[in-house]
Amino acid sequence: MKIKIASLDNLKEIKSLSKQFGFEINRDWKGLIFSKSSKMFILIENNMVIGFSGLINFDWNNTIQISNVFIHPDY
């Protein structure tokens, strides 16, 4: 398994997993991936995304929020 920073290449697979498992279906995944104030990470095994999560930085109060932790139920 490896962890990588999510990119546009992963967006389709993230959206598909979100829809398939009813996880944050209306979430703006593209916005989370491309925002300057956030980072999204993916967990990969056998060239397949099996998990994802994000961190959102809030400058106004100097905090970080963990966003959307998902692990494929088979794992």
Residue pairs with C-beta under 8 A, 6 or more apart in sequence:
1 43
1 44
1 45
1 50
2 43
2 44
2 45
3 41
3 42
3 43
3 44
4 41
4 42
4 44
5 39
5 40
5 41
5 42
6 14
6 33
6 40
6 41
6 42
6 52
6 54
7 33
8 30
8 33
8 34
10 33
10 42
10 49
10 52
11 29
11 30
11 33
13 48
13 49
14 29
14 42
14 49
14 52
15 29
17 23
17 49
17 52
17 70
17 72
18 24
18 25
18 27
18 29
18 70
19 25
21 70
21 72
21 73
23 68
23 70
24 68
24 70
27 68
29 40
32 38
32 40
32 54
32 56
32 67
32 68
33 40
35 56
37 56
37 57
37 58
37 59
38 54
38 55
38 56
38 57
38 67
39 54
39 55
40 52
40 53
40 54
40 55
41 52
41 53
41 54
41 55
42 49
42 51
42 52
43 49
43 50
43 51
43 52
43 71
44 50
45 75
50 71
50 72
50 74
50 75
51 69
51 70
51 71
51 72
51 75
52 68
52 70
53 66
53 67
53 68
53 69
53 70
54 66
54 67
54 68
55 64
55 65
55 66
55 67
56 64
56 65
56 67
57 63
57 64
58 64
58 65
